[in-house]
Amino acid sequence: MKTTWHETTLGKLVDFQSGGTPSKGNPDFWNGSIPWVSAKDMKQLFLDDTEDHITTAAADDGAKQVPSGTVLMLTRGMTLLNDVPICIVRRSMSFNQDVKALRPKGDLDSRFLPYLLLGNKHRLLSMVDLAGHGTGRLNTEELKTLDVSLPSPTEQQAIACILGALDDKIELNRRRNRTLE
């Protein structure tokens, strides 16, 4: 069976949502129960928790939150000089201003999105430029123009199912290793 992939741009497939940092000077905003994602947390594809947490007061004050299954991508930071971290949150989380949430729209299957990004990681890395103080930056407007190939929704689901099953096995092995250690 022959399938066709069509050319489009990332901006036609996703909406970008910026994060933010609650005031560090307000102790009522920190050490709560809501995970708050920053670059230091984005070391694996699936993100279950973070080092820092914010309170519901911080969320009520405007800290952005995304639901489980949302794809996050680092768009500013020193890490971008070597890698473009992409992760999927496994529970509702908040995130800082160096991270963007990507919300699928149109025919893009949300489970296929992280694999589309990972498959284009080398191209994303080539788009990194330098902001102030030698910090890496991925310009959102430039990201929107990134050309990508997209299969049919049925094929997206099949690809996401296969790769997701493999990633689940990898994660299970990581957890086993941590338990054994």
N, C-alpha and C positions, 0 to 999 in steps of 0.2 A: 504494500500500500504506500503510495507516494503522498507525502505531506508537503505543504508549502508553508514557508515562513514569510512573513511580510516585514518590510523595513518600516521603522517608525523612529520616534525619538523618546528618550526617557521622560521628557516633559509632557508628552501626550499620554504616558502610561501612569504617572504618579503625580501626586501633589506633595510638596515638601512642607514640613512643619518644623519650625524652629523651637528649640528648647530654651530654658533659662535657668538662672541660678538665684534662688531665694537669698535674701540678705544674710550674709554670714554673721553680721552684727546682731541679728535677732535670734537669740537662743530658742525662742518659741517655734522657729522654723526647722530646727535640726534635731537629729537623733529620734526621729519618729519611726513609723512602720512602713513608709512608702519608699521603695528603692529609688535612688537617684543616680542615673547613669552618667559617667564621665569616661574619658578615654581609657583610664586605668582599668575599667571594668570590661572593656570590649576586647577580650583576648580569646574568645571562643564564639562559635556560631550561635549557640543557644545560651541565653542569659537568664538565670533563675534568681539571682540576687546581686547586690552591689555592695561596695564598701561603705558608701554613705547613704543615709536615709533622711527623708524629710518628713515633716508632720502634716496632718490634715490642714493645720493653720496655713502652712506654706502653700498647699494646693489651693486652698480657698482664696489665698492672696494672689493667685494667678500662675503658680508653677504649672507648666504644661504636663499633662499625663496622657499616656497612650495605653490602649488595651493590650492584653495578651495577644501574641501573634504579630505585633507591629515590627517592621524592619527598621533598624536604626543604622545610620552610617556616620562615621566621623568625618567632619568637613573642615575642621581647623585643629591644628596641634602639631607638635614635633613628630608624633608617630607617623604622620602622613608622609614624611620624608622617606620612609621605608615600607609602609603598608597602608592599605585603606581598610580599616576595621569595619566589618559589617556584622550585625548580630540580629537575632530574633528574640524579643522579650517573651518570656514564658508566663508572665503575669503582668498586671497593670504596673507601670513604672513612670517615673518622671525622668527628665534628662536635661543636661546643661546646654548652653548656647553653642558649644563646639560640635554638637551632634544634631543631625536632622532625622526626623521620622519621615518615612516614605509611605504614603497612603495610595494603594492601587486604585485606579479608576478604569473605566471602559472594560475591555476584554482581558485585562491582566488578572490572572489568578494570584491571590495573595500568597499562596504557598510556593508559587513559581518565582516570585520576585527576588528572593534572596539568591537563588541559583542563577538568575539572569545577571544580577550584579556580580556575583562571584565569578561567573564566566567572562565578565568584562573587567575584572580587577586590574589587569595589566594596563588596559586603556584608561581606567580611572586614575591609576597611579601616574600615568603620563600627563594627566591634566592638572596635577598638583603644581601650584606656583608658590612663591614665597610671599608671605605677609610680613608685617613688621617683626623685627628681632629674629629673622630666620625661621619663623614658624610656617609650617606647611598649611596650604589653604586650597580647598576645592570650591570654586565659585559656583553658586547655585544656578545662576543664569547660564553658565557654560554647561553644567550638568544637564540642564533641561534640553540642550541641543545634541547630547550624545546620541549618535545613531545606534540603534539596536535592532536585532532580528527577533521577531516574536512568532512562535508557532500558534496553531489553533488552540482554543480553550481546552479541547479534549486532550491534545498532546501536552499542553502545559500541565494539566492535572496528572497525566501519566508520568511525566518527567519528575514532577514534584513528589509524587508518591514513591517512585523508585529511589530518588536521592534522599528523600526524607527517611525512608526505612534504613538506608545505609547510615545516615547521620545518627539515627536513634541507636543503632548498634555501636557506633563509635562512642557515643555518649555513655551508653551502658558500660562499655569497657573502661572508660575513664573513671566512672564511679566505682567500678570493681577495683581498679588499681588504687584509688584513694582509700578504699576500705581496707585493702590488703596492706597498704603502707601504715 
